[in-house]
Amino acid sequence: MNWELSKKLTARLQKIAAQVTIGHRVADIGTDHGYIPVYLLKNKISPFVIAGDINERPLKCAEDNIAFNNLSHCIETRLGNGLSILKPKEVDTIIIAGMGGLLISELLNSSKEIVQNLDTLILQPMQAQSELREYLVGNGFIIEKDILVREGRHIYEIIVAKPEERIKAIDPIYYEVGLYIYNNPRPLAMEFIDRKIKTTREIIRNIGENVSGPSAEKLKEMKKKLKKLEEVYLCLQR
Ligand SMILES: C[S@@+](CC[C@H](N)C(=O)[O-])C[C@H]1O[C@@H](n2cnc3c(N)ncnc32)[C@H](O)[C@@H]1O
């Protein structure tokens, strides 16, 4: 096995990895070789990844790859069925790639508590793609993206979905900076956020510290906004 492959993913795996939001903790369910977890860590996309598989042999393969890349401290391997290896809110994104659409929907259906607390699901079904889409739409998910990727003679389908509640529970800062800020070229997005940080600091300075009533409320609101903007900036910096 050539572990160097994990640095340069195939087109399909590359496209799947590209859907991960920077800063998200990820679980790769059915990881097999563990290429995606290694890639996400090496490229500073995720701070922490759980690599799961139901079979010992592929999990051992992933463990060897992770150890070869000195990443055992930030990629945890877990043996088990689907999402049952996870605790609620342990990760923000799950990837399930290279399995059938029916199996993927069964795995989602049998771990509802885990799934409802996720931010993003990145799914790459090999068959029964339409059944999986139908399952998602009928069970409280919003399909955000449908992506095609060519690899050799195959055209693979990648589905990016979100639990509906997560859409409603969006952090208000993303109304300010845009829901897809992380999709923009990094320097442009950082400059954009930096300008907002400077403007907010200016407003805080102008309000001053010893205020009461509506001004105190405004100060609190602006400080909260500044903290959120700084968090977005940090994520862009990673
Ligand atoms: C074809 S490989 C796909 C590997 C990788 N995700 C990819 O897309 O290249 C499928 C992997 O899923 C694992 N798998 C199958 N059923 C599973 C389940 N119910 N829970 C977790 N892993 C499973 C298999 O052991 C195998 O390693």
The ligand as an SDF file (V2000), in Angstrom:
LIG
                    3D

 27 29  0  0  0  0  0  0  0  0999 V2000
  -15.9860    0.5920   -0.6610 C   0  0  0  0  0  0  0  0  0  0  0  0
  -15.3230    1.0350    0.8730 S   0  0  0  0  0  0  0  0  0  0  0  0
  -15.3350    2.8060    0.7560 C   0  0  0  0  0  0  0  0  0  0  0  0
  -14.1420    3.4170    1.4460 C   0  0  0  0  0  0  0  0  0  0  0  0
  -14.0820    4.9300    1.4270 C   0  0  0  0  0  0  0  0  0  0  0  0
  -15.1560    5.5170    2.2230 N   0  0  0  0  0  0  0  0  0  0  0  0
  -14.1330    5.4460    0.0160 C   0  0  0  0  0  0  0  0  0  0  0  0
  -15.1320    6.0410   -0.3650 O   0  0  0  0  0  0  0  0  0  0  0  0
  -13.1580    5.2790   -0.6950 O   0  0  0  0  0  0  0  0  0  0  0  0
  -16.6240    0.7360    2.0060 C   0  0  0  0  0  0  0  0  0  0  0  0
  -16.1450    0.6500    3.4540 C   0  0  0  0  0  0  0  0  0  0  0  0
  -17.2810    0.7580    4.2920 O   0  0  0  0  0  0  0  0  0  0  0  0
  -17.1760   -0.1850    5.3300 C   0  0  0  0  0  0  0  0  0  0  0  0
  -18.5590   -0.4620    5.7770 N   0  0  0  0  0  0  0  0  0  0  0  0
  -19.4980   -1.1830    5.1810 C   0  0  0  0  0  0  0  0  0  0  0  0
  -20.6330   -1.1920    5.9040 N   0  0  0  0  0  0  0  0  0  0  0  0
  -20.3990   -0.4220    6.9930 C   0  0  0  0  0  0  0  0  0  0  0  0
  -21.1700   -0.0450    8.1210 C   0  0  0  0  0  0  0  0  0  0  0  0
  -22.4180   -0.4580    8.2870 N   0  0  0  0  0  0  0  0  0  0  0  0
  -20.5930    0.7710    9.0420 N   0  0  0  0  0  0  0  0  0  0  0  0
  -19.3300    1.1880    8.9130 C   0  0  0  0  0  0  0  0  0  0  0  0
  -18.5430    0.8500    7.8770 N   0  0  0  0  0  0  0  0  0  0  0  0
  -19.0780    0.0480    6.9230 C   0  0  0  0  0  0  0  0  0  0  0  0
  -16.4630   -1.3710    4.7010 C   0  0  0  0  0  0  0  0  0  0  0  0
  -15.8310   -2.1820    5.6650 O   0  0  0  0  0  0  0  0  0  0  0  0
  -15.4680   -0.6620    3.7890 C   0  0  0  0  0  0  0  0  0  0  0  0
  -14.2570   -0.4130    4.4370 O   0  0  0  0  0  0  0  0  0  0  0  0
  1  2  1  0
  2  3  1  0
  2 10  1  0
  3  4  1  0
  4  5  1  0
  5  6  1  0
  5  7  1  0
  7  8  2  0
  7  9  1  0
 10 11  1  0
 11 12  1  0
 11 26  1  0
 12 13  1  0
 13 14  1  0
 13 24  1  0
 14 15  1  0
 14 23  1  0
 15 16  2  0
 16 17  1  0
 17 18  1  0
 17 23  2  0
 18 19  1  0
 18 20  2  0
 20 21  1  0
 21 22  2  0
 22 23  1  0
 24 25  1  0
 24 26  1  0
 26 27  1  0
M  CHG  2   2   1   9  -1
M  END
$$$$
